[in-house]
């Protein structure tokens, strides 16, 4: 099994992933694609990785992309703290395009994992730039929010680890809780609201919504690293799961859009097992999110972000 993974991203994010991978002894050969000047920052981590039985670590300026099974792309530039996702996308686009083209020109033909911001837009662009099958392109999407929501519901109802299945769909910046498709045990979450024997109410749902909508989740690197670890375990540690990662899908108008929805994540990449069926109101909100992403993609194609540069 090829478990070679190349990652490119900001040091703090990559460092957190490495530390958790070392602690978990993740069965992965991780190669950091880094600038020559930054390589020394990884030497202590490389030394620590020698204590692992299954995990190994290298930092290289020119890794062999043709031998990698997966390519992880985090944020390639620091997020703008005082502007927003549009400014981040404008700053990221040329760096992203250059790096993806470099990897493809050097023989990469594996799975693409987008672990930074704007993955809804970048997933579609990555599929176009690379020509990689859509089932091998995914972003972290709303996986962090779904993981948080499930834990909030477990804590609220005092149930077990595997008793809750809850989904946050859409995008990390515009998350939509799919209450109609979230279950506790064999019953939909919404049935618990009407049950006076449980400590679950509309107020609890509102609190959960506030926490999931918190913008700090989007920029929380630790939450993103934990979500990325779940994806890597699905790829390389025989731990497939159904989760709300960003996937490239066709809308009603046949245009491609990147949205987070429940798909199977496994060693082969991602697979949509069934079409997601939402309530009428949820479907309307989901369509609005998709329309926003398509608008962003249209602006990218029109060159607006490049025109605004500088």
GUVOSE-677370 format. One record per residue (C-alpha): residue number from 1; residue in one letter; x, y, z negated. Coordinates in pm, 1 decimal, decimal comma, m for minus. Example, Ala and Ser with C-alpha at 12.3 -4.5 7.8 and 13.67 -1.06 7.14 Angstrom:
<atoms>
(atom 1 'A' (1230,0 m450,0 m780,0)) (atom 2 'S' (1367,0 m106,0 m714,0)) 
</atoms>
This chain:
<atoms>
(atom 1 'X' (0,0 0,0 0,0)) (atom 2 'X' (134,0 341,1 97,8)) (atom 3 'X' (109,6 562,9 m209,1)) (atom 4 'X' (334,2 847,3 m92,1)) (atom 5 'X' (175,1 1187,0 m153,9)) (atom 6 'X' (311,4 1527,5 m53,7)) (atom 7 'X' (190,3 1835,2 m240,1)) (atom 8 'X' (235,0 2203,5 m162,9)) (atom 9 'X' (113,1 2472,5 m400,4)) (atom 10 'X' (201,6 2720,7 m671,4)) (atom 11 'X' (442,8 2595,2 m936,3)) (atom 12 'X' (206,0 2618,4 m1234,3)) (atom 13 'X' (m57,6 2402,5 m1063,7)) (atom 14 'X' (189,7 2144,7 m936,6)) (atom 15 'X' (358,8 2133,4 m1277,0)) (atom 16 'X' (30,9 2053,7 m1453,4)) (atom 17 'X' (m42,0 1773,2 m1208,8)) (atom 18 'X' (304,6 1627,3 m1259,4)) (atom 19 'X' (279,5 1637,8 m1638,6)) (atom 20 'X' (m54,8 1454,6 m1639,3)) (atom 21 'X' (64,8 1207,1 m1375,8)) (atom 22 'X' (371,7 1130,0 m1588,0)) (atom 23 'X' (159,3 1085,2 m1900,9)) (atom 24 'X' (m82,2 854,6 m1714,8)) (atom 25 'X' (194,0 682,6 m1514,6)) (atom 26 'X' (m10,6 733,7 m1199,3)) (atom 27 'X' (92,6 481,9 m930,8)) (atom 28 'X' (201,9 747,7 m682,3)) (atom 29 'X' (525,2 855,8 m518,1)) (atom 30 'X' (478,4 1232,7 m539,1)) (atom 31 'X' (690,4 1460,2 m322,5)) (atom 32 'X' (674,5 1834,5 m380,1)) (atom 33 'X' (720,2 2032,3 m59,7)) (atom 34 'X' (903,9 2329,9 m200,8)) (atom 35 'X' (1137,9 2605,5 m94,6)) (atom 36 'X' (1507,3 2541,1 m148,2)) (atom 37 'X' (1525,7 2815,6 m410,7)) (atom 38 'X' (1239,9 2661,1 m613,3)) (atom 39 'X' (1368,8 2303,0 m612,3)) (atom 40 'X' (1573,1 2345,1 m935,5)) (atom 41 'X' (1250,9 2425,0 m1127,2)) (atom 42 'X' (1145,7 2063,0 m1080,3)) (atom 43 'X' (1466,5 1895,8 m1196,7)) (atom 44 'X' (1357,7 1848,8 m1558,7)) (atom 45 'X' (1028,3 1699,3 m1443,0)) (atom 46 'X' (1209,6 1466,9 m1202,9)) (atom 47 'X' (1429,0 1349,0 m1489,1)) (atom 48 'X' (1122,7 1288,6 m1709,3)) (atom 49 'X' (955,1 1089,7 m1432,5)) (atom 50 'X' (1238,7 836,3 m1446,5)) (atom 51 'X' (1078,3 702,4 m1764,6)) (atom 52 'X' (768,1 600,4 m1566,3)) (atom 53 'X' (719,9 251,8 m1429,5)) (atom 54 'X' (478,6 342,1 m1147,1)) (atom 55 'X' (508,4 718,2 m1095,7)) (atom 56 'X' (801,6 875,4 m911,7)) (atom 57 'X' (880,1 1235,7 m824,5)) (atom 58 'X' (1092,1 1421,6 m571,1)) (atom 59 'X' (1118,0 1785,7 m464,8)) (atom 60 'X' (1221,2 1841,5 m104,4)) (atom 61 'X' (1236,9 2136,8 130,9)) (atom 62 'X' (1176,1 1912,7 433,6)) (atom 63 'X' (978,1 1604,6 331,2)) (atom 64 'X' (896,4 1332,0 582,7)) (atom 65 'X' (532,4 1404,7 655,4)) (atom 66 'X' (501,0 1101,5 881,9)) (atom 67 'X' (544,0 870,4 581,3)) (atom 68 'X' (283,8 1037,5 358,0)) (atom 69 'X' (m56,8 881,1 300,1)) (atom 70 'X' (m199,5 1204,2 155,4)) (atom 71 'X' (m121,3 1573,5 173,8)) (atom 72 'X' (m244,2 1794,3 m111,4)) (atom 73 'X' (m265,5 2166,7 m43,0)) (atom 74 'X' (m320,7 2391,3 m343,0)) (atom 75 'X' (m329,8 2769,2 m345,7)) (atom 76 'X' (m42,8 2892,4 m131,2)) (atom 77 'X' (m52,0 3245,0 m274,3)) (atom 78 'X' (m155,8 3381,7 m616,4)) (atom 79 'X' (m528,1 3452,9 m640,3)) (atom 80 'X' (m624,9 3818,4 m625,6)) (atom 81 'X' (m750,3 3908,2 m972,8)) (atom 82 'X' (m925,9 4229,6 m875,1)) (atom 83 'X' (m1084,2 4150,3 m538,1)) (atom 84 'X' (m1247,9 3817,2 m464,9)) (atom 85 'X' (m1259,5 3509,8 m242,4)) (atom 86 'X' (m1252,0 3713,7 79,2)) (atom 87 'X' (m920,2 3873,2 m12,8)) (atom 88 'X' (m786,5 3532,2 m116,3)) (atom 89 'X' (m895,7 3382,3 215,4)) (atom 90 'X' (m734,7 3665,4 410,2)) (atom 91 'X' (m407,4 3613,4 225,6)) (atom 92 'X' (m422,0 3233,8 249,1)) (atom 93 'X' (m523,8 3180,7 612,1)) (atom 94 'X' (m189,0 3242,7 787,4)) (atom 95 'X' (2,0 3042,0 524,3)) (atom 96 'X' (m250,8 2758,7 543,1)) (atom 97 'X' (m251,8 2744,8 921,9)) (atom 98 'X' (127,9 2745,8 936,6)) (atom 99 'X' (164,0 2467,7 679,2)) (atom 100 'X' (m101,4 2239,5 830,7)) (atom 101 'X' (49,4 2284,3 1177,1)) (atom 102 'X' (396,7 2208,7 1036,1)) (atom 103 'X' (276,0 1886,8 873,8)) (atom 104 'X' (94,5 1770,4 1187,3)) (atom 105 'X' (390,3 1856,4 1411,4)) (atom 106 'X' (606,1 1637,1 1189,2)) (atom 107 'X' (385,9 1330,7 1216,9)) (atom 108 'X' (136,4 1356,5 930,7)) (atom 109 'X' (m170,8 1139,9 990,1)) (atom 110 'X' (m314,1 1073,7 645,7)) (atom 111 'X' (m572,1 1215,5 407,4)) (atom 112 'X' (m593,0 1592,2 351,2)) (atom 113 'X' (m689,7 1709,8 2,4)) (atom 114 'X' (m762,9 2079,9 m44,6)) (atom 115 'X' (m709,3 2167,6 m408,6)) (atom 116 'X' (m719,1 2546,5 m390,5)) (atom 117 'X' (m981,3 2816,0 m348,9)) (atom 118 'X' (m1206,9 2855,8 m42,4)) (atom 119 'X' (m1196,8 2483,1 30,1)) (atom 120 'X' (m1543,3 2499,2 190,3)) (atom 121 'X' (m1403,0 2711,7 472,7)) (atom 122 'X' (m1055,2 2560,8 478,2)) (atom 123 'X' (m1183,7 2202,2 503,8)) (atom 124 'X' (m1349,1 2281,3 837,0)) (atom 125 'X' (m1042,0 2469,5 959,3)) (atom 126 'X' (m813,3 2186,2 848,1)) (atom 127 'X' (m1020,7 1933,8 1040,7)) (atom 128 'X' (m996,9 2155,5 1348,8)) (atom 129 'X' (m625,1 2232,9 1316,3)) (atom 130 'X' (m522,3 1876,0 1244,7)) (atom 131 'X' (m766,7 1663,9 1439,4)) (atom 132 'X' (m783,3 1434,7 1135,8)) (atom 133 'X' (m1105,2 1235,4 1102,3)) (atom 134 'X' (m1359,2 1414,4 884,1)) (atom 135 'X' (m1366,3 1118,1 645,0)) (atom 136 'X' (m1004,1 1193,4 558,3)) (atom 137 'X' (m1052,6 1563,1 479,0)) (atom 138 'X' (m1186,9 1666,5 140,1)) (atom 139 'X' (m1173,3 1950,6 m107,5)) (atom 140 'X' (m1219,3 1943,6 m483,4)) (atom 141 'X' (m1544,9 2131,2 m431,0)) (atom 142 'X' (m1772,1 2126,9 m735,8)) (atom 143 'X' (m1619,8 1814,4 m888,1)) (atom 144 'X' (m1499,7 2008,8 m1194,1)) (atom 145 'X' (m1848,8 2152,7 m1248,1)) (atom 146 'X' (m2012,5 1811,0 m1212,0)) (atom 147 'X' (m1769,9 1660,7 m1463,0)) (atom 148 'X' (m1844,1 1943,1 m1707,3)) (atom 149 'X' (m2220,2 1912,1 m1661,9)) (atom 150 'X' (m2214,9 1539,6 m1727,1)) (atom 151 'X' (m2019,4 1589,8 m2048,3)) (atom 152 'X' (m2254,6 1867,2 m2163,0)) (atom 153 'X' (m2550,9 1633,0 m2114,9)) (atom 154 'X' (m2374,9 1346,4 m2293,2)) (atom 155 'X' (m2302,4 1569,3 m2590,1)) (atom 156 'X' (m2654,3 1712,9 m2598,2)) (atom 157 'X' (m2829,6 1375,0 m2592,0)) (atom 158 'X' (m2557,6 1173,2 m2766,3)) (atom 159 'X' (m2542,9 905,4 m2497,6)) (atom 160 'X' (m2259,8 695,4 m2360,9)) (atom 161 'X' (m1988,5 763,2 m2107,0)) (atom 162 'X' (m2168,7 593,1 m1819,3)) (atom 163 'X' (m2526,6 692,6 m1903,4)) (atom 164 'X' (m2527,5 1029,1 m1725,5)) (atom 165 'X' (m2515,9 1093,5 m1351,6)) (atom 166 'X' (m2539,9 1464,8 m1277,7)) (atom 167 'X' (m2445,2 1654,4 m966,7)) (atom 168 'X' (m2343,8 2011,2 m894,2)) (atom 169 'X' (m2340,4 2074,9 m518,8)) (atom 170 'X' (m2264,1 2366,7 m286,7)) (atom 171 'X' (m1931,2 2538,1 m347,3)) (atom 172 'X' (m1720,7 2618,6 m651,8)) (atom 173 'X' (m1803,0 2987,4 m607,9)) (atom 174 'X' (m2175,4 2917,4 m551,9)) (atom 175 'X' (m2258,3 2605,3 m753,9)) (atom 176 'X' (m2607,5 2455,9 m744,5)) (atom 177 'X' (m2714,6 2207,9 m1011,8)) (atom 178 'X' (m2916,8 1933,4 m843,5)) (atom 179 'X' (m3146,2 1871,6 m1140,3)) (atom 180 'X' (m3386,0 1670,2 m924,3)) (atom 181 'X' (m3110,8 1418,1 m849,4)) (atom 182 'X' (m2950,5 1403,3 m1193,9)) (atom 183 'X' (m3026,6 1108,8 m1419,9)) (atom 184 'X' (m2981,2 1004,6 m1780,1)) (atom 185 'X' (m3016,3 631,3 m1796,1)) (atom 186 'X' (m3292,9 528,1 m1557,3)) (atom 187 'X' (m3491,8 851,6 m1591,4)) (atom 188 'X' (m3448,0 1186,6 m1414,8)) (atom 189 'X' (m3309,7 1461,7 m1637,4)) (atom 190 'X' (m3625,2 1667,3 m1583,5)) (atom 191 'X' (m3840,8 1405,9 m1758,4)) (atom 192 'X' (m3652,1 1471,3 m2081,2)) (atom 193 'X' (m3773,2 1831,7 m2087,9)) (atom 194 'X' (m4131,2 1716,6 m2146,6)) (atom 195 'X' (m4028,9 1457,4 m2405,4)) (atom 196 'X' (m4061,5 1599,1 m2757,4)) (atom 197 'X' (m3859,2 1310,5 m2897,6)) (atom 198 'X' (m3539,6 1439,2 m2737,8)) (atom 199 'X' (m3339,2 1751,9 m2813,2)) (atom 200 'X' (m3349,1 1856,9 m2449,5)) (atom 201 'X' (m3532,4 2165,1 m2330,0)) (atom 202 'X' (m3545,6 2436,5 m2067,1)) (atom 203 'X' (m3317,9 2641,1 m2293,9)) (atom 204 'X' (m3057,7 2364,3 m2282,0)) (atom 205 'X' (m3082,0 2362,4 m1902,6)) (atom 206 'X' (m3033,4 2739,0 m1900,0)) (atom 207 'X' (m2726,1 2710,9 m2120,8)) (atom 208 'X' (m2581,9 2444,6 m1892,2)) (atom 209 'X' (m2646,4 2665,7 m1591,0)) (atom 210 'X' (m2465,4 2957,9 m1755,6)) (atom 211 'X' (m2162,6 2741,4 m1829,2)) (atom 212 'X' (m2150,3 2591,0 m1480,9)) (atom 213 'X' (m2184,6 2938,3 m1324,8)) (atom 214 'X' (m1889,9 3072,9 m1525,7)) (atom 215 'X' (m1640,3 3215,8 m1271,2)) (atom 216 'X' (m1353,9 3110,2 m1497,7)) (atom 217 'X' (m1414,9 2748,6 m1393,5)) (atom 218 'X' (m1308,2 2828,5 m1037,9)) (atom 219 'X' (m966,0 2955,1 m1145,4)) (atom 220 'X' (m910,9 2707,5 m1431,0)) (atom 221 'X' (m608,6 2515,1 m1307,0)) (atom 222 'X' (m634,4 2244,7 m1572,6)) (atom 223 'X' (m992,7 2159,9 m1476,6)) (atom 224 'X' (m888,2 2144,4 m1112,3)) (atom 225 'X' (m591,6 1921,1 m1192,0)) (atom 226 'X' (m815,3 1681,4 m1386,9)) (atom 227 'X' (m1052,7 1665,7 m1090,1)) (atom 228 'X' (m756,6 1607,0 m858,1)) (atom 229 'X' (m635,4 1324,9 m1083,0)) (atom 230 'X' (m973,9 1155,3 m1045,8)) (atom 231 'X' (m938,8 1176,7 m667,3)) (atom 232 'X' (m584,4 1037,0 m675,9)) (atom 233 'X' (m693,5 749,2 m898,4)) (atom 234 'X' (m964,6 670,7 m644,6)) (atom 235 'X' (m702,0 667,0 m370,3)) (atom 236 'X' (m425,1 475,3 m545,1)) (atom 237 'X' (m544,2 320,8 m871,4)) (atom 238 'X' (m850,4 122,2 m761,5)) (atom 239 'X' (m1094,2 365,3 m924,3)) (atom 240 'X' (m1344,0 467,3 m652,6)) (atom 241 'X' (m1628,4 696,8 m755,3)) (atom 242 'X' (m1919,6 894,0 m616,4)) (atom 243 'X' (m1851,3 1262,0 m670,6)) (atom 244 'X' (m1927,3 1609,5 m541,3)) (atom 245 'X' (m1617,0 1682,2 m337,9)) (atom 246 'X' (m1619,8 1916,9 m41,1)) (atom 247 'X' (m1676,7 1731,0 284,1)) (atom 248 'X' (m1714,2 1843,6 644,3)) (atom 249 'X' (m2073,2 1795,2 757,5)) (atom 250 'X' (m2300,3 1901,3 1041,8)) (atom 251 'X' (m2591,1 2131,5 972,0)) (atom 252 'X' (m2930,2 2131,5 1140,2)) (atom 253 'X' (m2778,6 2343,4 1418,3)) (atom 254 'X' (m2493,7 2090,7 1462,8)) (atom 255 'X' (m2237,8 2346,7 1344,1)) (atom 256 'X' (m1972,9 2216,3 1107,0)) (atom 257 'X' (m1969,8 2340,2 749,8)) (atom 258 'X' (m1780,3 2241,3 436,4)) (atom 259 'X' (m2000,4 2174,3 133,2)) (atom 260 'X' (m1973,3 1974,5 m186,5)) (atom 261 'X' (m2220,8 1687,5 m201,9)) (atom 262 'X' (m2212,1 1335,9 m351,1)) (atom 263 'X' (m1991,8 1105,6 m142,4)) (atom 264 'X' (m1793,1 791,2 m212,3)) (atom 265 'X' (m1425,0 864,1 m273,9)) (atom 266 'X' (m1199,1 561,5 m228,3)) (atom 267 'X' (m864,3 452,1 m86,8)) (atom 268 'X' (m1001,3 504,9 264,1)) (atom 269 'X' (m1097,4 867,4 201,5)) (atom 270 'X' (m1461,5 970,2 173,0)) (atom 271 'X' (m1784,8 813,5 294,2)) (atom 272 'X' (m2138,6 947,8 284,5)) (atom 273 'X' (m2350,0 656,1 163,6)) (atom 274 'X' (m2685,9 828,8 211,7)) (atom 275 'X' (m2823,2 1170,0 295,5)) (atom 276 'X' (m2870,8 1389,8 m10,1)) (atom 277 'X' (m3238,7 1458,7 m79,3)) (atom 278 'X' (m3305,3 1766,1 m294,0)) (atom 279 'X' (m3622,3 1931,3 m415,5)) (atom 280 'X' (m3770,6 2192,5 m182,2)) (atom 281 'X' (m3633,6 2481,0 m389,4)) (atom 282 'X' (m3290,2 2320,1 m424,4)) (atom 283 'X' (m3277,8 2247,9 m52,2)) (atom 284 'X' (m3354,2 2612,5 20,0)) (atom 285 'X' (m3067,2 2727,4 m203,9)) (atom 286 'X' (m2835,0 2466,5 m52,8)) (atom 287 'X' (m2918,9 2591,1 297,9)) (atom 288 'X' (m2844,3 2948,6 190,2)) (atom 289 'X' (m2501,4 2842,9 62,8)) (atom 290 'X' (m2435,6 2660,9 390,6)) (atom 291 'X' (m2536,9 2972,4 583,6)) (atom 292 'X' (m2287,1 3180,4 385,7)) (atom 293 'X' (m2005,8 2936,1 464,1)) (atom 294 'X' (m2097,3 2934,4 832,4)) (atom 295 'X' (m2088,0 3313,4 826,6)) (atom 296 'X' (m1737,5 3304,9 679,8)) (atom 297 'X' (m1628,2 3057,0 947,5)) (atom 298 'X' (m1772,0 3280,3 1219,3)) (atom 299 'X' (m1573,1 3571,6 1079,5)) (atom 300 'X' (m1255,5 3363,5 1078,8)) (atom 301 'X' (m1313,9 3263,8 1440,7)) (atom 302 'X' (m1376,9 3627,9 1531,2)) (atom 303 'X' (m1040,9 3721,3 1380,1)) (atom 304 'X' (m1187,4 3955,4 1120,1)) (atom 305 'X' (m950,7 3848,0 845,1)) (atom 306 'X' (m643,4 3896,9 1064,7)) (atom 307 'X' (m774,1 4234,4 1182,2)) (atom 308 'X' (m815,5 4349,1 823,4)) (atom 309 'X' (m465,3 4238,3 733,5)) (atom 310 'X' (m238,5 4514,1 614,8)) 
</atoms>
